[in-house]
Amino acid sequence: MLSISLNELLKVTGGKLWNEAKGNQTVAKGVSIDSRTIKEGNLFVAIPGEKFDGHQFVLEAAKKGASLVIMSKEKINPVEKKELNEIFVVLVEDTKKALREIAAWHRNKFELPTVAVTGTNGKTTTKEMIAKVLSSKFKVLKSMKSYNNLVGVPLTLFELDRDIHALVLELGMSSPGEIGILTQTAKPNIGVITNIGPAHLESMESLEKIAQAKFELLEHMPLPHTAVLNADDEFLAKRIKALKEKTISFGIENKADFKANELNIRDEGYMGFRVNGKLDINLKLLGEHNVYNALAAFAVGSLLGVDEFKIKESLQRYTPSELRMELVEIGNVKVINDSYNANPVSMEKAIKTLKQMKSPGRKIALLGDMLELGEKAFDYHLKLGKSVAESEIDLLLTVGKFSLAIGQGAKEYGMSPEKIWAFDNNEKASAYLFENLKAGDVVLIKGSRKMKLEEVVLSLKSWFGRQN
């Protein structure tokens, strides 16, 4: 946990002391950006957000026992010095930048294996699987939830202490430069890139620019470092051949250091495979894409000296995070709850998984809008409709305006209009499913985060629960 004095804080951030406090608390332990959960003695950093601005809650944080406060020079007008005469306040140009500077300062105190995971799809699952594998040998600190941005990564770093022996982080982005900044803050020595695919195209514009942004991880890691890359991904395969850094590869189709073969789907729909032709692993996960995630975790575990049988045991014990290809039994129906997020690649993989599922009943896809795709949004939804038609699933339900194009694409490629239903909200889609589901059916539910399709799953649980 972070411990920092007032003098250290001023030096690290280049900030200026705003007031002469009467209190004598000049050391903070722990960091908070939320006045609702602040603990006595914490450093409170006022962060501006989309919905709330931490500067509005500085007084509340002080009353709850904050030791030191960081504020922006531009936001001091609403707060009078006399109201904060018991606590020292440091003013900086950018509080988010200050948060990262403090996190980097704290990170520099520790020498330990640090793994950073990025990619278009599978970041969180791969991060969790790596942490599970490494936990069989080390005490591991991992990114909390999906704390993968310019605020979340520093908050994880603040939890480092001498008892931690390995660190596993997830790095996300919404625009160029962010992964580079996070890498410089966290200083990983192992960088994992799961894949490169279309996401955030409103800000990223092209797959090439997305690849460049993901490669910021490799470009900004301190030396020496090792890259763990997907050999079956077009962009990553080129990077492997470029030999710009020490690389360990994983894959299914192409030559790789850690290669999966003999893939099989068990009765529950879960994936099994053999690593390098010798070690069988049976996952409690759906979909071929999770084999890639498991291979990445196997590679990292091997790199850090974890026994391969312990890696196997860890992977076989791993269960999916909530809302990520989560297999849920509701009544006599199986639901694949993959409602956390969606983009064209992850949608294609989810449809493929549904197609491969063994079921005595129908296969139904409830698909919501894929957001942040920019000018190509219609084309991507239309193309997904083609995949739905070719998968020969029994029923397609869509939610949202963009998803109308999924139905249009499915129709154009031969799916009967009678099998396609469009809804403008989750409540109507839920009601249709409740009235029409039959025993043995399998339902895939997937859409972008803002579509909140988990509401459909919760409604079905509630209705079927009352029925029983």
HELIX and SHEET records of a PDB file:
HELIX    1   1 LEU A    6  THR A   13  1                                   8    
HELIX    2   2 GLY A   54  PHE A   57  5                                   4    
HELIX    3   3 VAL A   58  LYS A   63  1                                   6    
HELIX    4   4 LYS A   73  LYS A   75  5                                   3    
HELIX    5   5 LYS A   81  LEU A   84  5                                   4    
HELIX    6   6 THR A   95  ARG A  107  1                                  13    
HELIX    7   7 LYS A  123  LEU A  134  1                                  12    
HELIX    8   8 GLY A  152  LEU A  157  1                                   6    
HELIX    9   9 GLU A  178  ALA A  186  1                                   9    
HELIX   10  10 LEU A  201  MET A  204  1                                   4    
HELIX   11  11 LEU A  207  LYS A  214  1                                   8    
HELIX   12  12 GLU A  216  HIS A  220  1                                   5    
HELIX   13  13 GLU A  234  ALA A  242  1                                   9    
HELIX   14  14 HIS A  289  LEU A  303  1                                  15    
HELIX   15  15 GLU A  308  ARG A  317  1                                  10    
HELIX   16  16 PRO A  344  GLN A  356  1                                  13    
HELIX   17  17 GLY A  374  LYS A  376  5                                   3    
HELIX   18  18 ALA A  377  SER A  391  1                                  15    
HELIX   19  19 LEU A  404  GLU A  412  1                                   9    
HELIX   20  20 PRO A  417  LYS A  419  5                                   3    
HELIX   21  21 ASN A  426  ASN A  436  1                                  11    
HELIX   22  22 ARG A  449  MET A  451  5                                   3    
HELIX   23  23 GLU A  454  GLN A  467  1                                  14    
SHEET    1   A 2 SER A   3  SER A   5  0                                        
SHEET    2   A 2 VAL A  27  LYS A  29 -1                                        
SHEET    1   B 5 LYS A  16  LEU A  17  0                                        
SHEET    2   B 5 PHE A  88  VAL A  92 -1                                        
SHEET    3   B 5 LEU A  68  SER A  72  1                                        
SHEET    4   B 5 LEU A  43  VAL A  45  1                                        
SHEET    5   B 5 VAL A  31  SER A  32  1                                        
SHEET    1   C 9 VAL A 140  LYS A 142  0                                        
SHEET    2   C 9 ALA A 166  GLU A 170  1                                        
SHEET    3   C 9 THR A 114  THR A 118  1                                        
SHEET    4   C 9 ILE A 190  ILE A 193  1                                        
SHEET    5   C 9 THR A 226  ASN A 230  1                                        
SHEET    6   C 9 LYS A 246  GLY A 251  1                                        
SHEET    7   C 9 PHE A 258  ILE A 265  1                                        
SHEET    8   C 9 TYR A 270  VAL A 275 -1                                        
SHEET    9   C 9 LEU A 279  LEU A 286 -1                                        
SHEET    1   D 6 GLU A 326  ILE A 330  0                                        
SHEET    2   D 6 VAL A 333  ASP A 338 -1                                        
SHEET    3   D 6 VAL A 442  LYS A 446  1                                        
SHEET    4   D 6 LYS A 363  GLY A 368  1                                        
SHEET    5   D 6 LEU A 395  VAL A 399  1                                        
SHEET    6   D 6 ILE A 420  PHE A 423  1                                        
END                                                                             
